[in-house]
Structure formats: structure tokens, C-alpha cells
Amino acid sequence: MTSETRAAPRRAALRSGAAVLLAAVLGFGTSAATARAPAAGEPAPAFVGVAVDGAPLDLAALRGHVVVVNLWATWCGPCRAEMPMLDQVYREHRAQGLVLIGLSADRRRDVGAVRKVIATVSYPAAMLSAARVSGFGEPSVLPVTYVIDGSGVVRGVFPGAPRPLTREALEAAIAAAKP
């Protein structure tokens, strides 16, 4: 191996690092991949996208409602296991103004599988990867569920690990988020 061959990967890494730095300086570093997940007590992040059924979704437009946002994926067993419970809670509370949105962490090319899974529940879902604006970032664990109050503040964060979300915990967070 020549010194030129050994230096090529280092040059490529430097070019890549320079491109990332340039993107950050120019303001392109605010993608969903670089956003930080919200914590309880913080304002809910922006989310603007289109549900897999074509309906527009804008989290800011839902102010005044308690909103449950569930990040999930088709390949995530714990995600799929909690979906029936989420759907049941949503069906029981939507008449009182509860909104539930599923945000799939699947790749765009997997939208067909997402449509198939979301057809089994009554709440809408969108693809994180297809969002025009997403401040939720790339989830570090799935599932993760956020409960947002009517003023747009995150009141509960429920990562699926190490314990699954329970109906009792979700309903308590929803009740606490109501005015």
C-alpha cells in the first residue's frame, strides 16, 4: 500500500468534515437528524408534514388540544405492541378533543408498509423522513411518546425502554395536560 493510498481516506474524511462545517455555518444544520428531542416542560417542537393518507399535519395548528405524539417504526416490536392501547385511548378520548399522531421513523421508501400498519388504527401517521419541518430529531429509542398540552408545552415523555408505556401512565399524563 502506497502512502498515496493510505492518505486517500484521510482526505475524504477532511472533505466530509469541511462539508458538514460549511453546512452548519450556512444554516443547513437544522435537519431532523440534528434536532434535539424535547424534554418535559419545554415547548413542543415544530412538525409540519403530510399524513400517509395525504392530509396535512401541522402540530402548531393543534394548539388548544392535548396532543399525543408517538414515534414508532414498522420494524419495532414494542412500537407495534403498544399501538392497540394507543388507539383505544385515542378512541375513548377524541370526543373530548384529544389528538393522537403517529410519526414513523421508517425510511421514505417504506411508506407502503407504514400505510399497511397505520390502517389498523384510527389515528393518522406521517413519516418523519418526509416532514417539511421536524424538530423531534432522530429518535434514539423507539417507541417514544410525547404528551403536549393545549398551550404547546411537552408535559410527558415516555421512552419505550426500559419499560413499555402503560395505559395508566398515558391517561395520567393526558389528564395532567388538560387545562
N, C-alpha and C positions, 0 to 999 in steps of 0.2 A: 504494500500500500504506500503510495507516494504521499509526500507532505501536502500536495495539492488536493488529493482525495480526502485526506483527513481534515483539511480545513473547510471543505465544502459544507458539511453540516453546521459548522460554527457560523459561517457566513449566512446561511439560510436562517438560522435562529436569530442572528442580529437583524436581518432584514425584517423578519416577522415581528420582533420586538419593536423595531422602529415603526412599523405599520400600526401596531397597537397604540404606541405612544402618540403618533400623529392623529389617529382616530380620536383618542381621548382629548387631545389639545383642540381639535376641531369640533368637539362636541358630539361625536358619533358614539361615545362610550356609554350611552344610556339605554342600551337594549335590555330586554327581559333577562338575558343571561347575566348582566352586570347589576341588575337591581337587587336590593336587599329585601328579604321577606319582612313584612310588617310585624310588629310586636303589639301585644295588648296595650291599649292606651294611646296608640299612635293613630294618626289619620289613615284611613284605608287608602291604599294605592289606587292610582287610576287604572281602569281597564276599559278599553274600547275595542270591540271586535264584532264578529258576526257568529251567531249560533250555527251549529251544523245544519239546522233546518232553514237557515237563511235570514232569520230575524236579527235585527241589530241588538247589541248588548252594550250598554254604557253604564258602568257602576255609578257614576255621578248622578245619572238621571233617576236613580232609585232612592235618592235621599228622601227621608220621611218614612222609609220602610226598614224593618230589620231584615238584613240580608245575610244569608249563609252562603259562603263561597267554599266549594270543595274541590281541591286539586287532586286529580286521580289519573290513572292510566289503564288502558285495556289489559296490559300485561301484569298489572299489580293485583295479586290475590287479595290482600287486605282491603284494597280500594273496592274491588268488586263485592267483597263480603259485606261492607257497610252500606252499599248503595240501597238495598231494600229498606233498611232502617231510615236512611236519609229521606227516601221517597215517602215513607209512611208519615214521618214527622212533617214533611212538607205538605202532604195531602190534608193532614189534620189541622194545620195552622195557616194555610194560604188564604183562607177566607178572612182571617184577621190581619192580612197584609204581609205575611211572611213571604220572602222571595228566596229561592234557592237556585244557585247557578253552579254547574259543574264545569271546571276548567281542566281539559285534558292535557296532560304533559306528553301525549303521543306525538310522533312526527307527523308533519303535514300529509305525507303520503299514506298514512294510516287512517285517514278520515273516514273511510268506509267502515272500518272496524269500530271506530268511535260511534258512528251513526247506528250501527247494529246494537251496540251495548246501550246507548242512551235511549233507544226506542223502548227499552224495558222499564223505564221510569217516566215520571210525569214532569220533571223539571228540565229546563234547557241546558245545553252544554256547548261550549266553544273550545277551540283549540288555542292553547297558549302560544304555540308557534305561529299562528295565523293572525294574532291580535295586532291591530294597528298601534295600540298603546297597552303595555302591561307593566305595571310596577310591582308585580308579585315576584319577579325574578324567577330563576330556575330553582325549582324545589329541591332541597337537599334530602328530603324524605317524603315518601308518599304512603298513604294519603296524608293530607293536611287540610284542616277545615278551619275557616275563619268565621266568626260571628261579628257582624258590623251593625252598630246601632243606627237609628234614623238620622243622626247628625253626621254620619260618615266616619265614626271612630271605631277601631277594632276593639271589641270587648272580650273576645275569647279566641285563643289559638290552640288548636288540638292536633298536634302531630300524631300520626298513626303509630309511631314507635316510641317507647317500648310497649305502650298499652293502646288497644283499639278504642276508638270513640264509642261511648255508650249513649244510649237514648237519654238516660237521666242527665248526663253531663251536658249534652246538646240542648235539651229542653231547659235546663237551669240557666245556661248561657243566653238562650233566646229570651227567657223571662227577664233576666237581668238587663238585657239590651233594650227592652221596651221602655218607653217614657213613663 
